[in-house]
Structures are given as C-alpha cells and as structure tokens.
Amino acid sequence: MIELSLRHAFADLELDVGFRSDARVLALFGPSGAGKTSVLNAIAGLLAPRQGRIAIDGTVLLDSARGVRVPTARRRIGYVFQDGRLFPHLNVRGNLLYGAPRRGRAAGEFAAIVDLLGLGALLARRPHHLSGGERQRVAIGRALLAEPRALLLDEPLSGLHAEARAQVLAHLGRLKRELGVFTLLVTHHADEVGALADEVVRLADGHVVRQLPVAEFLAERAAATADGPPPPRAAL
Amino acid sequence: MALLAADEWQALALSLRVAVLAVAGAAPFALALAWLLSRKRFRGRMLLEALLFLPLILPPVVTGYALLALLGRHAPLGELLGRFGIVVAFRWTGAVVAAAVMGFPLLVLSVRQAFDHVDRRLEAAAETLGAGAWRRFATITLPLSARGIAAGAVLAFARAFGEFGATISFVSNIPGETRTLPIAIYELLNVPGGMPGVRRLALVSLVVAFAASAAATRLAGGAARRRGRED
C-alpha cells in the first residue's frame, strides 16, 4: 500500500499531489509536464519536496513534518528510468548485480530474474551492444534484483519500436503475475494502463484529477472515443 | 661506448623516480579536490580555484622559494615535520614535493574535467540501487573518468619530469640527491666540454616527453571517443 502527499514548487509547476492505494500496480496517467516523474523522484528520494509524506506498506520514507527523510540509497526503491541508465562500463551481468544484496540466495534470484526477462544470452554484452527493448529489460531486472519494496517504472516503453514495446509489455505482465512487487507505472499511453494497472491516478498540472479503478478508466476512454473524435494519445 | 655516463643515468633515474612519486603522491589530493570542485558548491570555492592555479602562473622559482619558506628546516612547518624526522629541504624527497606541487594543477584540471563529463544521472541510478557515496564514487564516477584521470596523470608526470625552477630553488643541485635531469643539463651547460652530455640528456628528455605526449593524446582521444559513443 502506498500513501503519498507532496507539495513542491518548481519554476514552471506547482506540485500538490496526494493519493493512497492498495493496488498492486498503480498507474500515474497524464500528459507531459503533469508532474508524474517528479512524484517518482520524490518516492526514490532524488527530489526533496518542500513538504510531504510518503509511506509504502507502512514504512515511512519521508515525513517532512517529523523531519524524517530516508536517504535514497536506503529506500529500497527499484527505479526503472525512462532512458534505462545502464552503466556503460559494466556488462549486463554487472549491471544486473549492481544493486543485488550479497547473500547466498541472490544466485537463485538472479537466475529466476534472468529467465523471467529472457536475458540469458545477453549477460556478457555491454549496454551499447543492446537494442532499446533489451536495455529496458536489463534495467527492469537490475531494479528487481535490488529487492525493492516498490518498483517505479517511468515510461518504460517510450522510445521503443512496436515489436520491442510488445515484448517488454509482455515481460512486465509476467512480472506482475509472478512477483507481486508493488509497482507504480508512469505513462501517458492508455493501452499500457489497460495492460498492466489495477488502478489509475490521473494527474494534470501537478494535481490529482481523479483516482479510479482501471476498468472504469478504460470504460470512460471507450465512451469518449465512441462519442466523438478519438482524443489525442496524451489527452486525459 | 655507454649511451649515458654513470652520473647521467643517475640523473635520469632520479627524475623518473621523482616524477612517478610526485604524481602518485599528488593523485589522492587531486582526486579529492577535483571531486569537490566538480560536485559541490561552497563558499571560498573561487579562492580555492585561484590558489590551485598559482603554481601554473607564478614563476617556478617563486614557488620553490615559497616551499623553502614553508618547509625549510627553520620554517614553521619544516621545523614541525623535522621533529618527526621528516626533512624534505635539500633532499630528493623535496624534489618530489616540488614536482608534485608543480604538476598538481594539471592533474586537478584534467580529473575535474573527467568528473564533469560523467553522467550524473548514472550516479543517481546507482544511488537508487543502494550505493552510498563512496561506492558510487568507486564504481561509477572513477571508472567512467579513468581515461581522463590517466591523461591528467601523464601530463602531471611530464610536468614533474621537466621540473627545474622550483626544484633548484627548494632542494638545490646536489649530485646523486637532488640533481634531476633538467638540473644536470643546466649543470653541463655551465661547464667546459659539457655539450656532448647536454645533447645526450636533451635527446633522452625528448624521448620521454614524446612518449608522455603521445600517451596523453591517445588517452584523451580515447576518452573523447568513449564520451561520443555514450552520448
């Protein structure tokens, strides 16, 4: 379960967001500039909001009123960045194991994640020898092997061609079924929401517009499409 | 006929030893200062940068005099170190200190540039994976700056190898102790019949300088190519 409230002023955006959810996969849906990535950065600890409280499954990561701010390195948040951010000087194996705790059982988990994401043939390769889809799968595996309490996916399919997109989406679906890690998915594509999310928080201009179950979200989208011209992909 | 006379070999060996130890001794401080200048904003930063450039701008003889005023046997710091048995003035170790001071700005500038070029987002990614500040530095920042650091080390080595003014002011010209290659050349220039020796040592200097320059160019070129590929 996630409980989040944030207030922060950027030069071009006043962020004032609050929600709580028990969903296994929660989508943050909204157009570019709505503040979605800032919410993820605050959860990961890469952004220190002016005010806020963030708790995941009862563990408080941030509580500005009480002066609590768990350092990023100790938050155990698996963050899959939009651009992958694989370490260019390490091969796939080195990237995958970077955040893995040094325990005996890590070996079994490593094999399971490599299998789940289909990375077996790529382990010795450097990131610049991977396709876009392969890079994202490695980034997802790297985040998962750090044993996160939550997985943050920031537009994980953007910049991928149709085939790679379908492939990564299929892998994310498997992860959801088999691992059960709480996941926060940032996207402005409704089809990704439909494929992965249980619940949706719609953001616009730094504020929560609505929070609704995915079935309702998809029904609204379908009705809007049937009633008039299809909305642009990024529209709310 | 031997390539070099015994005292000329001695001067060459001393210069190589001094230059290598100067770079090795300066490296940890240079890495720390370069990281500070690349990653942190703090009061007095401009003053620190101005101080850093001083050995590049001051006449080397003045830097040597400053070292003597600071580390000489009767200078405050020199006297303090002397109580612990550490004496550097007029010793070959003093030549290492002088060479380190002269090469330090070049090393810091190169390393800082290399640190500046490391993608900070990769360090943030490492942080989300549980890496603390030291681990991020050792496993991300340092390896991704390796070529730039190596290029800086070669430049500092070359500067230290050719050091003359600060060295002769600080540790004088003592055969077998502080007579480095440039000082040996200077000595030979001032004695009758010294020209053949000057030519031999000048040729040796040329070879070392050329090797260092080629290494620095190769390393810096490699770093630029790597950056281009990562962009």
Chai-1 contact restraints between the chains, C-beta under 6 A:
chainA,res_idxA,chainB,res_idxB,connection_type,confidence,min_distance_angstrom,max_distance_angstrom,comment,restraint_id
A,A44,B,T128,contact,1.0,0.0,6.0,A-B,restraint_1
A,L46,B,A124,contact,1.0,0.0,6.0,A-B,restraint_2
A,T72,B,E127,contact,1.0,0.0,6.0,A-B,restraint_3
A,T72,B,T128,contact,1.0,0.0,6.0,A-B,restraint_4
A,A73,B,E127,contact,1.0,0.0,6.0,A-B,restraint_5
A,A73,B,G130,contact,1.0,0.0,6.0,A-B,restraint_6
A,A73,B,A131,contact,1.0,0.0,6.0,A-B,restraint_7
A,A73,B,G132,contact,1.0,0.0,6.0,A-B,restraint_8
A,I77,B,T128,contact,1.0,0.0,6.0,A-B,restraint_9
A,Y79,B,T128,contact,1.0,0.0,6.0,A-B,restraint_10
A,R85,B,R121,contact,1.0,0.0,6.0,A-B,restraint_11
A,R85,B,L122,contact,1.0,0.0,6.0,A-B,restraint_12
A,R85,B,A125,contact,1.0,0.0,6.0,A-B,restraint_13
A,P88,B,E230,contact,1.0,0.0,6.0,A-B,restraint_14
A,H89,B,P143,contact,1.0,0.0,6.0,A-B,restraint_15
A,H89,B,L144,contact,1.0,0.0,6.0,A-B,restraint_16
A,Y98,B,L129,contact,1.0,0.0,6.0,A-B,restraint_17
A,G99,B,L129,contact,1.0,0.0,6.0,A-B,restraint_18
A,G99,B,G130,contact,1.0,0.0,6.0,A-B,restraint_19
A,A146,B,L129,contact,1.0,0.0,6.0,A-B,restraint_20
A,A146,B,G130,contact,1.0,0.0,6.0,A-B,restraint_21
